[in-house]
Amino acid sequence: QDFTTKRYLNILRPLFTCLWILEYKEMPFIEDVSSLFHHFLQDQTILKHVDDLLQAKKEGQILFHSELINLYIEKTIPFIEEKVKKLKHQNKDMTNDLNQFFLKTLNNPTGNHH
């Protein structure tokens, strides 16, 4: 089943934002979603798929499918959940901050914060 380019990006953007927050303990300062993705993706094969997705979105393509991106998402979500569980026991609860970010993302799905 194909997803839309928008759906993929609406999953990947918060996913990589969570990774950034977990690593740096702050919201990402990177405005360009491509730079955010490239910051965490070292594997050239998945990078190619993500770049293809970004290019497809840029060209107005609606449907998109990447089994590799699907697997990456399926692997990364449990990783993030585990890291968050460990953090909850160590640091303050970031639920409110993450909820605010999520709402901001929903209100501005293009990622433009200007």
Secondary structure, DSSP 8 states (H G I E B T S, - for coil): --EEHHHHHHHHHHHHHHHHHHHHSS------HHHHHHHH---HHHHHHHHHHHHHHHTT--EE--HHHHHHHHHHHHHHHHHHHHHHHHS---HHHHHHHHHHHHH-TT----
